[in-house]
Amino acid sequence: MANPKGNKDNLTNAGKGRPKGSKNKLTGFKASVLRVYEDIGGDKAFAEWGKKNPGEFYKIIAKTLPKAVEVKGEVDLKGIEVRFVKPSRDNNPTG
């Protein structure tokens, strides 16, 4: 019978995380992506591509923004109006 969840007295390494000193593969991948980004033209090439493909550019930007913003302290909301507007084809950058 398997050990109950959370029981670390088992013989496997499950739940123990990456061993100290081991290489983080994701960090290496990110560094590789940045090298390729620079090799294909960096910011200048990205800006040119963004101008030609605004819909795709805005999708990328939207994925990099935080999903929620937490505000601590007092906030004066007097005079603030929030309206939800259904996007039309005329003002929708993703087409």
Phi, psi and omega in degrees: 000138181288153177292146177298154180304136179091352180276113183270006181274017180273177186266359181263171177265009182302131176084359183269351178080188182281134180298147178302138178087349180284152184285135176276109185293327181293321178299318177297321179295317179299318179298321179295317179298318179295323177296317179295319178305313179293321180297329182265011173121355175060216185298321182298312180294323179295318178298316179297317179296318180299323178293324181279337184228063186299324180299312179293323179299313181295328176297318179296314181299316181300325180287340181270346181280151178294146180288330180214152178237127179262130179248124178253144180100191181273139179230128179270110182258011179296133178084001179268131178239132178244124177233140175257121185242130177291125181294143175252170178297330184292325184245019181257107183294342181271000172080000000 
